[in-house]
Amino acid sequence: MKKKSVRNSRLGLANWWWLALGLVILLTACTVKEPDKSVESDKTAEPAPAERGDWHVPGLVDRSGKPIEVPMPGPTTGRTLDVTKFGADPDPDSKDDAAAIRKALDAAEPGDEVLLPAGTYDLRTTDPADESANIVLRSGVDLRGEGQERTVLLTSFDGEDDSRVIRGSGAQDVIVADLTITSRYKGPLGDDPENGDVGGGPMYGIYLGAHKGTASSRILVENLSIRKFKRHGISVKASREVTLTGNSVSEATAVGPGGQGYGIAIEGSVKQHDPDATNDSRHNVVIGNTFDGRHLRHAILLQFPTHNNLVAENTITGSILDAIDLHGEGEYLNEIRDNTVVGGQRAGIALGNSGGAKNKHDASGPGNWVHSNDLIANRQGVLVILGTPDTLIEDNRITSGDNSRVGIEVRNAPGTKLYGNHITGGTDMFSGIRLIKDRGADGRGKGIPSGIRVKGNVIRKATNGIRIDAGKNLCIMENIFDSIEGDELRVANGIEVSQSCP
């Protein structure tokens, strides 16, 4: 049966739940120590432009703002080719099964399906035409196992540059489903975000990219378990209409700088800012996946000028750095909704990133929409920094934990809107919402919050409610405070705050 398409969840801007109490503005001086946002490096290019062209509505919409359905690959209409008939041995520790899987793929025609019966398939060789990959996908041909933990692809890659278990280059109309991708790596798992010289296994579990400027598209990756990789569990680069759902990602072997330890990464092209290009990265869907973040630098990452993607209904437990990260290279008009992030060591959701000593990142692009997420016991629930503009943050449910510092933190983030968020709990110096100066990254992104709108939020049982230490052109109105131990609203001397938002 053909998979249902994925739509934009809803359109419009603020949906305010609580419109009741006005505020009494308290002008009180205060000083806040600004926590660092971890530095990292990756392949980068010139700073991405802040413009969004003629795209103006976030999420799964077309250029005019009309909701679209992301197309899925069609159902199998032809034969089912069993890899054991081509010489694959599903018993563990066979000589090599990769060659037999490649033979089955070569024999398939569009509409066929290559089946890997339950068992363990040893991948010891690479594709003759692509020494970086064990298996190369063919357009129109599905690759399917018999269950996430019943069919296992076990690669012998161990730290080789750009190594990929499964690669799709300009592939179209393909389903990859119902299997595990892992490696023979026996060393420790990644846990040090400053160490880039450890780890093994393949660089990528699955890598989907463009070929001669043509994107991979109409790809479904479903019900996979991916573990013991070094860089990305699933990497989608310069591609569109890729749906990743029901997958489980964990156990990166490294989490150091330079792009290590990402669970799922959706990327645009480094030097491509043209939405009309055939490899423009948009309309990708990351939905209903699970991440054990104890050995992941980031669970889900968007970077370079990728836009109008949907990240929804994922569950992330723990993360070494920001769990869902818009990586500070112009990512714009993406929708981040209905995710559950629990116990991250940094932010549950972050927009903007400083980059590293070699490669410089800064702001995410304009118009990203972060809403209806459950963010529990992270250091920050949502963090917006380094000049990231025009983010809408609404209707999120943020619950603090013992190590939480702030529910929503806004630094240099012009035009950010905080509407209808519910923030609960918090001890010590915790604040439900905080606006502070951005120190920048070597001068990039330095500034103060400006044009910020904070309306209709509810903060309960917290040490402090809203704390304003820097900013201009600020509007704070119709927020609700309940059982606040310290200050409901604390505004530093010299800062003007309006109670009437346009």
N, C-alpha and C positions, 0 to 999 in steps of 0.2 A: 504494500500500500504506500502511495506517495506520502511523504512527510508533509505536515502542515507548514505553511510559510509563517514567518515571524513578522509581526507588525510593530509599529510604533505604539507604545503603551497608551499614551494620551497626549494631547497637545494643550497649549495654553500656558500661562505663567502661574502666578501664585494661587494656591488653593488654601485659604487661611482657615484653620480649624477653630481658632479661638480669637474672638474679637470682643474684648470685654474691658479690661482695666487699663486706665491711662497710667503714665509713669510720673513720678516725682523725680526730677533730675537732681542728683546730688553731685556737687562739684567738690571732689576730694582728690588731693594729689596722691600719687602712688608711683612706685617704681617696680618694674617687672624684669626679672632676668630672662632673656630670650633663649629658649633651648635651641640647640643646633639641629639642623636637618642634615642627615648624613650625606656625605659627599660620595659620588661615584662617577665612573667614567664609562663611556660606550662610544661606538662609532657615531660621530656627529658631523654636521656640515655647518654652513653659514647659519646664523640665526634665522629661524622660520619667521615669516611675516605674520603680523598680528591680524591681517585682513582675513575675512572669510569669503571674499568674492561675492557672488550672488546667492550663496547658501546662507540662510538666516534662521532656520528652525532646527533644534537639536533632534537627534535620534533617527529612527528609520523613516525618513521622508525623502522625497525627491527635491530637486532644486527649487521648485515652486512652494515647497512646504507641505505637499500632499503626502499622507502616509502611504508607504509602499509595503508590499510583501516581498521578503527576501526569498528568491527562488531556491528550491532544493533540487538536488539531482533526482532524476526520474527513477522509477523502480526497475529492478532487473527484468529484462524482457527476453533475454537469451538463455544461454547455457550456464550451468554451475560447473566450474572446473576445480576438481579436488586436487590439491597440490601433492597429495600422496601418490596420485596416479602419474605424476611427473618426477617421482623419485624422492620426495621429501619424507623424512622419517620423524614421526612425532615423539619418539622416545628421546629422553634427555641424552646429551653428550654424543650425538651423532656427528659424523665428520663435517658436513656442511649442508644446510637446507636452503640457503639463500639462492643457490643456482637453480634448484627445482622450482622455487617460488617465482623466480624470474622467467623460467620456461613457461610456467602456467600463464603468467601475464602476457608474454609474447604470443602465446597461442590464442589468447582471448580476443574477441571483437567487441566493439561498442555495444553495450546492452548486456554483456556477460558479467558473471561474478566469479571471482577466484576465492575458493573456500579453503580455510585452514582448519581442519578438524582439531578437536581438543588434543593438546599435547604441547611439548616444548620444541621449538624450532631454532636450531643453532645457526646463527648468521655469522659465518666466518670469512666470507668473500664479499667483494664489492661489485657493482654493476660494471661490465666491461666498458661502457661509455661514460661512466661517472664514478670515479674511484672514491668519491666522498660519500657514497650512499650504498647501503646494502640492497635496498629495493627502490625502484623508481616507478611512480604511478603512471598509468596510461589513461588518457581521457576516455570517459565512458565506461570504464571497467572498475567494478567495485572490488574491494579487498575486505573479506569478512572472516572473523573467527567464530568460535562456538560459545563464547562467553568471556567476560572480562578477565576472569582468573583461570579459565579452562584452556585458553589458547595463549601461549606465551612466545613472544619473539625475544630471543636472548642473543644480543650482539656481542661481538668480540672487540668492538671499537674501545679504545682506552686512551682518550685524550688527544686523538689526532685532530688537527685543525679542520674546522668546518665539517666534521663527520656527522652524518645523518643516518638514522636507521631507515626512515622512509622519507623520500623526497618527491615533491610534486613541482615541476617547473612548467608554468603555463598550463597546468592540468585543469580540465573542466569536466563537470558532471561525474563526480566520483564520490563514493561512500567508502569510508574506512571505519570499521566498527567491530566491537565485541572481541577485544583481545588486550593483552598486556605487552608493553614494550619496556624492556629492562636490559641490564648489561651484566657482564661477568665481574665488574669492578667489586673488589672486596675491601677497599680501604674505608676510612672514616667518612662520614657525611659532612657536608658543609655547615659550619657554624660561625665562622669568623668573617665578617663583611669587609675587613681590611686586607685579607690574605687572598691574593689572586693567583698563587702559585701552587695550589693543591687541587685534588680531585682527579677523576678519571671517568671512564665510560664515554659514550658519544657526546658530542657537543649538543646535538638536537635529537629529540625523540622523533618528532615529525616536523619537517620544514616544507612550507608551501610558499612558493615565490613566483616571480614573473619569468618569462622566457622571451628574449628579444623584444622586451617592452610590453608583452601581453601578459596580463595578470592571470593567476589561477582564479577560478570562479566556480560558483555552484558546487561547492565541496561541503560534505557533511562528515564530521569526525565525531563519532558517537560511541559512548560506553567503552572507553579505553582507560586502562591504568598505565600511567607512565611514571617511571622512577629510575634512579641511578643514572642521571644525565648531568652534564656539566653546565651548559648554558641555558637552553630553553627546553621545557618539556614539549610544548607545541609553539612553533614560530610561524606567524602569518605575515609575509612581507610583500608589500606592493601588490596586494590582491584584494578582491572584493567578493561579497556574497559567499563568505565562508562561515559555516555554522559549526560551533563547537559546543556539544551538549552531553551531559551525563558522564563526563570524564572525571577521573581521579588523578591528581598530580601531587607528587611528594618526593622526598629524598633526593634533592639535588646534591651532587658530590662536592660542589663548590658554591660559595655565595659571595665571592670577592668582587672588586670593581672590574669594569670592562664587560658588563652584561652577563654575569654568571648567576645562576640560580633563579631564573625567572620561570614561574609555572607556565603561564600562557602569555605570549607577547604578540600584540597587533601593531605592525609598524608600517609607516609610509616609506616612500623612497627618500633617501637622504637628501638629494638635491632636487626633488620634484615637488613643486608647489602648484601644479596646474590641475584643477579638478576635471578638466576635459581629457586628460591623458588616459590612455588605456590601462595604465597600471596605477591609477589613483586609488589609494587605500580607503575604502568606505563600504558601508553596509555589511560589515562583518558582525557576527552575533556570538557572544560568549555567554551562555545561559545554562543554568542548572548544573554547574560543575562543582566539585568539592576539592579542597586543598588542605593538606596537612602542612602548615607553614613553618614547622619547627626547623626545617632545613631548606627554606626558600627565602631568597633575598626579597623578592616581591612575588606575590601570588599571581596577580594580573597586572600587566603593564601595557600602556599605549604610548607610542612615541613617534616622533617626526610628524609631518602634517597629515595624520590620519584623521578622518572626520566622519560624522554621522554613523558611528558604530553604536551597538547596544551591548552593555555589560549588565546582566540581570540575573537575579535569583541564584547566585553562586554562594557557597558556604565556605568560609575561610577560617580556619582555626590556627591562630598564631601566625606570625610573620616576623622575620628578623628586621626588615625595614618596613616602609609603608606597604600595606597589603595590596591595595588597589592604587596604582601610581600612574598619573599622567605626567610624563617624564621630562617636561620642560623643553620640548622642541616643537611647539606650535600645534599641538593636538587640539582640535576645535569641534564644537557642536556634537559632542558625544553624550550619550545618555547612560548614566550609572544609577540603576534603580533596584530596589528590592533584594539587595545583597545582605548577607549576614556575615559580619567580621567580628571575631571574638579573640581577645587576648593578644593583639599585635603589640610588638615592642615599640613601634612608632605609630604613625597615623593609620586609622582604618582606611581612609581615602585621602590622597594628597594630590594637589594640582600645582605643578611647578617643581623643578628640581635643579640643584646647583651644578650638577655634573662634577667632574673630577679635575685634577691638576692638568691633565693633558687635553681633555675634551670638555668644552664649556656648554653647559645647558643653562636655561633660565626659566622663562615663562611658558606655561601651556597657552594654547590659543583661546580665543573668545568663545563664549556661549555654551560652555559645557553645563549639563543639567544633572545635578546630584540630588536624588530624591528617594524617599520611602525606604531607606536602608536601615537595618538594625545594626548598630555599632556598639559593641559591648566590651568594656574593659580594655580599650586601646589607650595608648598614651595620649593621643589626640583622636577625637572622632573624625573630624574633617579639618584639613590644613590647606590653606591657599596662600601662595607666596610668590615673590620675585616678579611681580607685575602681571600675573595671570589675570586677564580682564573678564568682566561680565559673566561671572559664574552665578548660576541660580542654585541655591542650596535650600531645599524645602522638604518639609514633612518627614524628616529623618527622626529616628528614635535612637537616642544616644544614652547609654547607661555607663556610668563610670565604674572603674575598679580601683583597687588599692594603689596602682601605679599611674592612674590617669591624672593628667595635668589640666586638660581643658576639653570641653565638648566640641566647640568649633573655634578655630584660631585663624584670624585673618590678618595678614601683614600687608605688603604692597600688593593689592588685588583690586584695582579700580573697578567700580561698578558692581561689586559682589552684592547679592541679595540673599538675606537669610529670612525665610518666611516659614512659620508654622512648624518649626522643629521642636521636639520634646526632649529635654535633657534632664536626666535624673541622677542624683547621688553626687558623690565627690567629697573628699576629705582634704585636710591640710590646706594648701593654697589653691585648690581646684577652683576654676571659674567655668560657668556654663558656656559663656561666649566671651572671647577676648580679642581686642584689636590692639596691635602693637606695631612698633616700627620694624621695618625689614632692613637688616644690615646688609643684605645683598650678598653676592658671591664675587669677590674681587671687583666690586663696583657694579656688577650686573644685577639689575632688579632691585637696587636700593631705593627705599622710599617709605612713605607712610600710607596707611589705608585712606582711600578717598572715594567719595561717592558711594559709601556703604549704606545699605538699607537693612534695618533689623526690625522686623515687624511680626507680631502675632506668635512669637515663640513662647514656650512654656518651660520654665526651669523650676524643678522641685527638689527639695531635700539635698541641696548643694551647699558647699561652704560659701561660695559667692555666686552672684547671678551674672551680670554683664559688667565687664571691666574694660574701660577705654583708656589706653595709655598714649595713644597717638592717633591722629587722623584729622581730616577736614571734609567738609560737606557731608556730614553724618546725619542720619535720621534714625532715631530709636523710638518706636511707638507701639502701644497696644500689646506689650509683652506681659506675661503673667508670671509672678513669682509666688512660690509656696514653700514655707518652712526653710528659708534661707538663713544660715547661721550668721553670715557676715553681711556684706553690702549687697543689696539687690541691684543697684546700679552705681558704679563708681567711675567718675570721670576726672581725669587729671586736669590740673589747673591750666587755664588758657585754651581749652578745647571747647568749641561750641557744638552743641547737639540740638538738632531740631526734633520736635515731636509731631511734625506734619510731613509725611513722606509724599512726594509727588506720585 
